[in-house]
């Protein structure tokens, strides 16, 4: 269930006073009205324009609505407002760049997230997907191997890695025979 604006602001203010961070969650059911969520965070930002969490959550709503450029803008603003707690924002901004097919910026976001938290398998998976999409098979393989070193039971990563390894073998130049 979504939080109303007043509750959100009260919790945010309390968290700021306590020098804590707060996670505002969306109702991630398929029937969520993302336009309504967007409007809620528009209002929240009007009331508290220096709140990085509000920008990141509005960025999530933009992403769900397919408005990736606006999502990137909001994640960038969240990074600017809260430079000490940016790992999530870098990853999300990278993912939206990926959806925009701006793979270099996506990789920059994923690289920054990995630099901040090198033990998060999802960041390597996201970067591996970007490498894979660019045809950088060897780099993608390294990232999916890292995913499996961090989460050995990740079936999806295992399947992607197996597929990548098969494609890397088929792309290697074949030796000419001396016939």
trRosetta pair geometry for C-beta under 8 A, 3 or more apart (Angstrom, degrees):
i j d omega theta_ij theta_ji phi_ij phi_ji
1 27 5.8 39 -86 -77 17 122
2 26 6.7 -2 -98 -141 92 53
2 27 5.4 -80 -46 -11 79 107
2 36 7.9 -170 15 119 171 110
2 37 6.6 -143 -114 -101 143 88
2 40 6.8 -166 166 -31 136 176
3 7 4.7 -126 -173 91 100 118
3 8 4.6 127 115 -64 124 88
3 11 7.3 -55 -165 14 157 139
3 24 6.1 -95 29 -151 134 102
4 7 5.0 88 57 13 77 105
4 8 6.8 -143 95 -9 36 93
4 40 7.7 -125 -144 -142 40 120
5 8 5.6 -59 -147 37 29 114
5 9 6.2 25 158 -16 67 107
5 40 6.1 -157 -68 -162 89 82
5 43 5.3 -59 -102 109 145 121
5 44 5.4 -156 -134 -77 91 81
5 47 6.9 113 175 9 118 151
6 9 5.9 -55 -145 38 29 108
6 10 6.2 31 156 -20 64 107
7 10 5.7 -55 -146 37 30 112
7 11 6.2 26 158 -14 65 108
8 11 6.1 -60 -149 40 26 107
8 12 6.1 25 154 -19 63 112
8 24 5.8 38 -134 -120 104 139
8 40 7.8 114 -9 161 156 109
8 44 5.7 -47 105 -113 140 132
8 54 7.8 98 154 -93 129 98
9 12 5.5 -56 -141 39 30 112
9 13 6.0 32 159 -20 66 106
9 44 6.7 -166 -64 -138 90 87
9 47 5.9 -55 -94 119 138 138
9 48 6.0 163 -123 -23 97 133
10 13 5.9 -54 -145 36 26 109
10 14 6.3 26 155 -17 61 108
11 14 5.7 -55 -148 38 31 112
11 15 6.2 31 154 -20 65 107
11 22 5.7 137 140 -149 102 153
11 24 7.6 137 88 -87 135 96
12 15 5.6 -55 -148 36 31 111
12 16 6.3 30 154 -19 66 105
12 22 5.7 -133 -102 46 58 151
12 24 7.7 -21 -68 -54 101 123
12 48 6.5 139 106 109 147 172
12 51 5.8 5 -176 -134 146 137
12 53 6.5 -156 -116 54 115 135
12 54 7.6 3 -103 -45 158 100
13 16 5.7 -53 -147 36 31 110
13 17 6.3 31 154 -18 65 106
13 48 8.0 -135 -65 -100 86 145
14 17 5.8 -56 -149 37 30 111
14 18 6.3 14 156 -5 64 112
15 18 5.9 -67 -146 48 29 102
15 20 4.6 -100 -157 78 77 91
15 21 6.4 24 176 -178 128 8
15 22 4.0 -110 -60 -41 167 113
16 19 7.4 27 -176 -79 33 34
16 20 7.9 -97 -57 48 18 61
21 53 7.6 147 -168 -70 82 122
21 85 6.0 168 -94 -151 139 164
22 53 6.0 -22 75 -83 88 168
23 53 7.6 -154 -112 -140 29 126
24 53 5.8 108 7 157 110 121
24 54 7.8 30 29 -86 150 54
24 57 5.4 -31 80 -74 115 152
25 28 7.8 -68 175 -25 94 99
26 32 6.4 55 162 -152 107 157
26 37 5.9 23 -128 -131 114 148
26 57 7.0 158 -52 -156 101 100
26 60 6.5 -148 -23 116 142 138
26 61 7.5 165 -99 -73 143 83
27 32 5.0 167 91 -101 87 111
28 32 6.4 -47 -127 -28 17 146
29 32 5.3 134 62 -40 69 87
32 37 6.6 17 164 -32 110 131
32 64 7.6 -37 90 174 120 158
33 36 3.8 46 108 11 114 118
33 37 6.7 158 95 -15 63 82
34 37 5.2 -47 -146 37 42 115
34 38 6.2 50 150 -25 67 100
34 61 5.1 160 -173 -154 87 78
34 64 4.2 -151 -120 104 151 125
34 65 5.1 -168 117 -58 131 90
35 38 5.5 -48 -150 32 33 116
35 39 6.5 32 151 -18 63 104
35 61 7.9 134 -87 180 18 114
35 65 6.7 98 -73 -97 68 131
36 39 5.7 -54 -150 36 32 110
36 40 6.5 37 150 -23 64 103
37 40 5.6 -51 -150 31 34 115
37 41 6.6 21 157 -8 66 105
37 57 7.7 -115 169 156 107 97
37 61 4.5 -164 105 -105 107 125
37 64 7.8 33 62 55 138 143
38 41 6.2 -65 -152 42 28 101
38 42 6.3 38 149 -26 65 104
38 58 6.3 83 -136 -147 62 80
38 61 4.1 178 -75 140 75 139
38 62 6.8 102 -111 -63 115 61
38 65 6.6 -1 -53 -24 140 146
39 42 5.3 -44 -145 29 35 118
39 43 6.6 34 156 -16 63 102
40 43 6.0 -59 -159 37 30 109
40 44 6.4 30 147 -20 65 108
41 44 5.0 -45 -138 36 43 117
41 45 6.1 47 158 -22 68 100
41 54 5.4 161 -157 -170 93 82
41 55 8.0 148 170 -86 122 22
41 57 5.3 -166 -102 99 142 100
41 58 3.8 -165 119 -76 140 93
41 61 6.3 -179 24 6 136 143
42 45 6.0 -57 -152 35 27 109
42 46 6.7 31 148 -21 61 104
42 58 6.8 111 -58 -120 55 132
43 46 5.5 -50 -151 31 35 115
43 47 6.6 26 153 -12 65 107
44 47 5.8 -63 -154 41 32 107
44 48 6.3 -33 168 40 70 98
44 51 7.1 -77 147 67 101 143
44 54 4.6 -156 115 -131 118 129
44 58 8.0 -162 58 -54 111 111
45 48 6.9 -83 -129 70 26 59
45 49 5.6 59 175 -106 71 60
45 51 7.1 -138 -109 52 59 100
45 54 5.0 171 -74 134 76 133
45 55 6.7 86 -102 -72 121 70
45 58 6.6 -17 -39 -33 130 151
46 49 7.0 15 -124 -65 16 92
48 51 4.3 42 124 -20 113 124
48 54 6.4 141 83 -16 101 151
50 81 5.9 165 -169 -142 61 121
51 54 4.2 63 96 4 112 112
51 55 7.2 164 96 -10 63 83
51 81 7.3 38 104 156 7 154
52 55 5.7 -58 -155 38 39 110
52 56 6.3 35 152 -19 72 106
52 77 7.6 -174 -124 121 67 72
52 78 4.2 97 -166 -150 86 72
52 79 7.8 124 -142 -34 121 18
52 81 4.0 -173 -74 89 92 118
52 82 3.6 -64 -26 -6 166 121
52 85 7.4 137 95 73 154 107
52 89 7.4 -62 177 -71 114 143
53 56 5.7 -56 -147 38 33 109
53 57 6.2 27 157 -15 68 108
53 78 7.5 98 -63 -132 19 114
54 57 5.9 -58 -145 40 29 106
54 58 6.2 28 156 -17 65 106
55 58 5.8 -54 -144 39 31 108
55 59 6.2 40 151 -25 63 104
55 74 4.5 -173 -179 -172 82 85
55 75 7.2 168 136 -78 100 24
55 77 4.5 -128 -155 90 155 111
55 78 4.2 -166 88 -63 116 87
55 81 6.8 132 15 18 142 140
56 59 5.3 -49 -151 32 33 119
56 60 6.8 39 148 -22 62 98
56 74 6.8 166 -86 139 25 102
56 75 6.3 65 -113 -107 70 67
56 78 4.4 69 -57 -99 88 160
56 88 6.9 48 -155 113 147 113
56 89 5.7 -97 -101 -96 117 92
56 92 6.8 101 -153 57 94 159
57 60 5.4 -42 -153 28 39 115
57 61 6.8 41 148 -17 63 99
58 61 5.4 -49 -153 35 40 114
58 62 6.4 46 147 -21 67 101
58 74 5.1 -140 87 -141 97 155
59 62 5.5 -50 -148 35 34 114
59 63 6.4 38 151 -22 65 101
59 70 7.7 -167 -119 123 61 69
59 71 4.3 94 -164 -153 77 69
59 72 7.7 129 -141 -33 113 15
59 73 7.9 -170 -102 68 99 57
59 74 3.6 -162 -69 88 93 121
59 75 4.7 100 -136 -49 164 79
59 78 6.9 -80 -12 -15 139 131
59 92 6.3 97 121 137 132 132
59 93 7.7 -48 -171 -79 150 71
59 96 7.4 -93 -180 -46 105 151
60 63 5.6 -50 -151 32 33 114
60 64 6.5 32 152 -17 65 105
60 71 7.4 99 -60 -133 17 110
60 92 7.2 -60 -77 -154 78 141
61 64 5.7 -54 -149 37 33 111
61 65 6.4 22 154 -10 65 110
62 65 5.8 -67 -149 45 30 105
62 67 4.2 -88 -166 80 85 103
62 68 7.2 149 137 -86 100 19
62 70 4.4 -139 -146 94 144 103
62 71 3.9 -169 93 -66 118 80
62 74 6.3 152 8 11 142 136
63 66 7.7 45 -180 -68 31 20
63 67 7.4 -94 -65 59 22 62
63 68 6.4 56 -113 -102 65 65
63 71 4.5 76 -58 -104 79 155
63 92 7.6 -103 -48 -172 150 100
63 95 7.6 27 -130 106 143 110
63 96 5.8 -107 -98 -93 106 105
63 99 7.4 132 -143 17 91 163
67 70 4.4 -6 143 34 109 119
67 71 6.3 135 98 -26 70 89
68 71 5.2 -52 -147 34 37 117
68 72 6.4 42 154 -23 68 99
68 96 4.6 167 -161 -168 88 91
68 97 7.9 158 166 -69 116 23
68 99 4.7 -154 -109 94 146 118
68 100 4.9 -171 117 -58 139 95
69 72 5.6 -48 -152 31 34 113
69 73 6.6 37 149 -20 63 103
69 96 7.9 171 -68 159 20 118
69 100 6.6 95 -68 -97 72 137
70 73 5.4 -48 -150 33 37 116
70 74 6.5 34 153 -16 66 103
71 74 5.9 -58 -150 38 32 107
71 75 6.3 27 155 -15 67 106
71 92 7.5 -112 165 153 109 99
71 93 7.7 180 131 -112 83 55
71 96 4.4 -159 98 -116 121 152
72 75 5.9 -57 -145 40 30 107
72 76 6.2 33 154 -21 64 107
72 93 5.5 87 -134 -149 66 83
72 96 4.8 -158 -64 106 80 131
72 97 6.2 89 -103 -63 125 76
72 100 7.2 -22 -40 -17 137 145
73 76 5.7 -56 -150 35 28 113
73 77 6.5 29 152 -19 63 105
74 77 5.5 -50 -148 34 36 113
74 78 6.5 40 151 -22 65 101
75 78 5.4 -47 -148 33 37 115
75 79 6.6 41 151 -20 64 100
75 89 4.9 159 -165 -168 86 82
75 90 7.8 152 164 -76 118 20
75 92 5.2 -163 -110 95 139 102
75 93 3.6 -169 111 -72 142 94
75 96 6.8 170 5 20 141 138
76 79 5.7 -51 -152 33 34 113
76 80 6.5 35 149 -19 64 105
76 93 6.3 103 -56 -119 67 141
77 80 5.5 -53 -149 37 35 114
77 81 6.2 28 155 -15 67 109
78 81 5.9 -59 -144 41 29 107
78 82 6.2 -29 174 34 66 104
78 86 7.5 145 120 -122 88 78
78 89 4.5 -156 99 -118 119 137
79 82 7.2 -86 -134 63 18 66
79 83 6.4 53 171 -99 63 62
79 86 4.8 61 -125 -132 81 123
79 89 4.8 -177 -65 121 82 140
79 90 6.8 85 -96 -65 126 73
79 93 7.2 -30 -32 -26 129 149
80 83 7.0 -2 -144 -61 19 91
82 85 4.9 -38 152 51 116 95
82 86 6.6 167 103 -69 81 77
82 89 7.6 141 72 -21 103 149
83 86 6.0 -16 -152 -40 37 128
85 88 7.8 -4 152 24 79 100
85 89 7.9 88 113 -3 64 115
86 89 4.7 -67 -156 49 67 114
86 90 5.4 69 144 -28 94 99
86 112 7.5 -44 118 143 116 120
86 116 6.8 -160 76 -78 81 164
87 90 6.0 -54 -148 33 27 109
87 91 6.5 24 156 -15 62 109
87 113 5.2 95 -163 -140 71 74
87 116 4.2 -148 -89 100 99 139
87 117 4.9 50 -142 -5 149 119
87 120 7.6 126 168 -2 130 156
88 91 5.8 -60 -151 39 30 111
88 92 6.2 24 156 -14 67 110
88 113 7.8 90 -73 -123 16 113
89 92 5.9 -57 -143 41 29 107
89 93 6.1 29 158 -18 65 108
90 93 5.9 -56 -143 39 27 109
90 94 6.2 32 154 -21 62 108
90 109 4.8 176 175 -163 71 74
90 110 7.6 167 139 -72 96 19
90 112 4.2 -120 -160 93 149 115
90 113 4.4 -173 95 -60 113 83
90 116 7.1 135 30 8 145 136
91 94 5.6 -56 -150 36 28 114
91 95 6.5 29 152 -21 63 104
91 109 6.4 147 -98 150 19 101
91 110 6.6 64 -119 -105 65 58
91 113 4.1 76 -64 -96 87 156
91 122 7.4 52 -160 113 144 106
91 123 5.8 -94 -106 -102 117 91
91 126 6.6 120 -157 37 91 165
92 95 5.6 -49 -147 32 34 113
92 96 6.6 31 155 -15 64 103
92 109 7.9 -108 61 175 33 137
93 96 5.8 -56 -151 38 33 109
93 97 6.5 36 150 -18 65 103
93 109 4.8 -157 88 -121 88 139
94 97 5.6 -53 -150 36 33 112
94 98 6.4 40 149 -24 65 102
94 105 7.3 -166 -121 131 59 66
94 106 4.7 92 -172 -157 74 55
94 107 7.3 142 -147 -25 114 9
94 108 7.1 -164 -103 73 100 57
94 109 2.4 -163 -66 90 94 125
94 110 4.5 150 178 -42 162 70
94 112 7.7 -177 -53 40 125 98
94 113 6.7 -97 3 -10 143 125
94 126 6.5 94 111 141 122 135
94 127 7.9 -27 162 -78 146 75
94 130 7.8 -73 170 -53 105 147
95 98 5.3 -48 -152 30 35 118
95 99 6.6 36 149 -18 64 101
95 106 7.1 84 -82 -139 17 100
95 109 7.5 -110 -10 107 51 144
95 126 6.1 -73 -84 -147 90 134
96 99 5.4 -47 -148 35 38 113
96 100 6.5 35 150 -14 64 105
97 100 5.5 -59 -150 43 35 111
97 102 4.4 -81 -170 75 88 102
97 103 7.5 152 135 -88 99 17
97 105 4.0 -132 -152 99 150 104
97 106 4.0 -162 95 -67 106 72
97 108 7.9 -3 69 47 170 92
97 109 6.1 154 21 -1 132 135
98 101 7.5 33 179 -80 34 27
98 102 7.6 -93 -68 58 21 61
98 103 6.7 55 -115 -105 64 60
98 106 3.9 95 -63 -123 76 146
98 126 7.2 -126 -39 -175 158 95
98 129 7.2 47 -156 104 146 113
98 130 5.6 -104 -109 -89 112 101
98 133 7.7 127 -157 25 96 159
102 105 4.5 4 131 33 112 115
102 106 6.2 142 92 -24 66 90
103 106 5.1 -52 -142 37 37 117
103 107 6.1 40 158 -21 68 102
103 130 5.2 149 -151 -167 92 100
103 133 6.4 -159 -103 90 132 117
103 134 5.3 147 160 -67 162 114
104 107 5.8 -51 -149 35 29 111
104 108 6.6 34 149 -21 62 103
105 108 5.4 -48 -149 32 37 116
105 109 6.6 38 152 -19 65 101
106 109 5.8 -56 -156 35 32 110
106 110 6.4 24 152 -12 67 107
106 126 7.9 -132 172 156 103 100
106 130 4.9 -175 111 -111 124 140
107 110 5.7 -56 -143 42 33 108
107 111 5.9 38 156 -23 67 107
107 127 6.3 82 -128 -137 69 89
107 130 5.3 -172 -71 124 81 149
107 131 7.6 89 -101 -62 115 74
108 111 5.7 -53 -144 36 28 113
108 112 6.5 28 156 -19 62 105
109 112 5.9 -56 -150 34 29 109
109 113 6.5 29 153 -18 64 106
110 113 5.6 -53 -148 36 35 113
110 114 6.3 35 153 -19 67 105
110 123 5.7 151 -159 -172 81 81
110 126 5.2 -162 -109 101 125 107
110 127 3.8 167 140 -74 147 95
110 130 6.5 -164 3 10 150 143
111 114 5.7 -56 -147 38 31 110
111 115 6.3 36 152 -24 65 105
111 127 7.0 102 -59 -109 60 135
112 115 5.5 -49 -147 32 33 116
112 116 6.5 27 155 -14 64 105
113 116 5.9 -60 -152 39 30 107
113 117 6.5 -36 170 43 67 93
113 120 7.1 -76 151 67 102 136
113 123 4.5 -157 112 -126 118 130
114 117 7.1 -86 -134 71 24 55
114 118 5.6 55 178 -105 71 63
114 120 7.5 -137 -106 54 57 94
114 123 4.9 174 -72 133 77 134
114 124 6.7 89 -102 -69 121 71
114 127 6.8 -16 -40 -27 134 149
115 118 7.2 18 -119 -63 15 90
117 120 4.6 41 121 -11 115 118
117 123 6.9 141 82 -13 95 150
119 150 6.3 156 -167 -127 62 125
120 123 4.7 69 93 -1 104 109
120 124 7.6 166 96 -5 60 84
120 150 7.7 79 157 174 7 160
121 124 5.8 -61 -158 40 43 108
121 125 6.1 45 148 -24 74 106
121 146 7.5 180 -126 124 69 78
121 147 4.6 90 -164 -141 97 68
121 150 4.0 -168 -74 91 101 130
121 151 4.5 -20 -68 -4 171 116
121 154 6.7 -167 161 -52 149 153
121 157 7.6 -72 174 -61 118 156
122 125 5.3 -52 -145 36 36 116
122 126 6.3 38 156 -21 67 103
123 126 5.8 -51 -148 35 31 110
123 127 6.4 26 154 -13 64 107
124 127 5.7 -56 -144 42 32 108
124 128 5.9 39 153 -24 66 107
124 143 4.5 -178 -179 -167 85 85
124 144 7.4 169 139 -75 103 28
124 146 4.5 -126 -154 93 158 118
124 147 4.9 -162 94 -63 118 79
124 150 7.2 138 25 15 140 138
125 128 5.6 -53 -146 36 28 115
125 129 6.5 33 153 -22 62 102
125 143 7.1 165 -82 147 23 107
125 144 7.1 69 -111 -103 63 67
125 147 4.9 78 -68 -99 85 138
125 154 7.9 -123 -82 174 131 153
125 157 6.1 -92 -105 -92 108 109
126 129 5.7 -51 -153 31 31 113
126 130 6.8 30 150 -17 63 102
127 130 5.5 -52 -152 35 38 112
127 131 6.4 38 150 -17 68 103
127 143 5.2 -149 90 -128 96 151
128 131 5.6 -52 -146 38 34 111
128 132 6.1 38 153 -23 66 106
128 139 7.8 -168 -119 126 59 71
128 140 4.7 95 -163 -152 75 67
128 141 8.0 139 -141 -27 110 12
128 142 7.9 -162 -102 72 98 58
128 143 3.3 -162 -73 96 96 127
128 144 4.8 118 -153 -50 158 78
128 147 6.8 -69 -7 -26 150 126
128 157 8.0 71 71 -135 160 93
128 160 7.3 104 131 127 128 140
129 132 5.5 -52 -145 36 30 115
129 133 6.3 33 155 -21 64 105
129 140 7.6 98 -64 -133 15 108
130 133 5.8 -53 -148 34 30 112
130 134 6.5 23 154 -12 63 109
131 134 5.8 -65 -151 43 31 107
131 136 4.1 -86 -166 77 85 109
131 137 7.6 160 142 -76 100 13
131 139 4.2 -134 -148 98 145 106
131 140 3.9 -169 98 -67 113 79
131 143 6.3 147 21 8 139 137
132 135 7.8 44 178 -68 30 20
132 136 7.4 -85 -61 59 22 67
132 137 7.1 59 -116 -104 61 54
132 140 4.1 97 -63 -121 76 152
132 160 7.3 -68 -83 -176 159 115
132 164 6.6 -92 -109 -96 109 117
136 139 4.3 -8 142 37 112 118
136 140 6.0 133 94 -25 73 91
137 140 5.5 -59 -145 38 31 113
137 141 6.2 36 156 -25 67 103
137 164 5.6 166 -158 -165 89 94
137 167 6.0 -140 -123 100 140 107
137 168 4.8 175 140 -84 135 91
137 171 6.7 144 18 32 158 153
138 141 5.6 -48 -149 30 32 114
138 142 6.8 34 152 -19 62 101
138 168 6.6 106 -74 -123 66 130
139 142 5.7 -49 -152 32 36 113
139 143 6.6 32 152 -16 65 104
140 143 5.8 -58 -152 37 33 109
140 144 6.3 24 155 -12 69 107
140 164 5.5 -145 106 -131 115 146
141 144 6.0 -60 -145 42 30 104
141 145 6.2 34 154 -22 65 106
141 161 6.5 95 -136 -142 67 80
141 164 5.0 -173 -80 127 83 132
141 165 6.4 100 -119 -73 122 72
141 168 6.4 -5 -51 -44 141 150
142 145 5.7 -54 -149 35 29 113
142 146 6.5 31 151 -21 63 104
143 146 5.5 -52 -152 33 35 114
143 147 6.6 43 148 -24 65 98
144 147 5.2 -38 -147 27 41 118
144 148 6.6 38 154 -14 64 101
144 157 5.2 173 -156 -170 88 89
144 160 5.6 -144 -120 97 146 107
144 161 4.0 -174 128 -79 133 96
144 164 6.5 146 26 23 150 149
145 148 5.9 -58 -153 40 33 108
145 149 6.4 36 148 -23 66 104
145 161 6.6 117 -64 -128 60 135
146 149 5.5 -50 -146 32 35 113
146 150 6.5 25 156 -10 65 107
147 150 6.1 -69 -156 43 28 103
147 151 6.1 -38 168 44 69 98
147 154 5.8 -82 147 69 105 157
147 157 4.2 -140 111 -140 135 151
147 161 7.9 -156 56 -53 114 121
148 151 6.7 -76 -121 73 28 59
148 152 5.7 59 -178 -113 71 47
148 154 6.2 -130 -96 49 63 107
148 157 5.5 -170 -61 118 83 127
148 158 6.3 95 -97 -77 124 75
148 161 6.7 -29 -29 -28 134 159
149 152 7.4 24 -123 -71 16 78
151 154 4.2 67 111 -35 111 114
151 157 7.1 109 80 19 106 148
154 157 4.0 32 116 21 120 117
154 158 6.4 157 95 -19 66 86
155 158 5.5 -57 -150 36 33 115
155 159 6.4 32 154 -19 67 105
156 159 5.8 -55 -150 35 31 110
156 160 6.4 28 154 -15 65 106
157 160 5.8 -55 -146 39 32 110
157 161 6.1 34 155 -21 66 108
158 161 5.7 -56 -145 38 27 112
158 162 6.3 29 155 -20 63 105
159 162 5.8 -52 -147 34 29 111
159 163 6.5 28 153 -16 62 107
160 163 5.7 -59 -153 39 32 112
160 164 6.2 32 152 -20 67 107
161 164 5.6 -54 -145 37 31 112
161 165 6.2 32 156 -20 66 105
162 165 5.8 -53 -147 35 29 111
162 166 6.5 31 153 -19 62 106
163 166 5.7 -56 -152 36 31 113
163 167 6.4 24 154 -14 66 107
164 167 5.8 -59 -147 40 32 106
164 168 6.1 35 154 -24 68 105
165 168 5.6 -49 -143 32 32 113
165 169 6.6 33 157 -19 62 103
166 169 6.0 -55 -153 33 29 109
166 170 6.6 20 154 -12 63 109
167 170 5.7 -58 -145 41 35 107
167 171 6.2 32 156 -21 68 110
168 171 5.8 -61 -146 38 29 109
168 172 7.0 44 153 -39 62 94
169 172 6.0 -41 -158 7 34 114
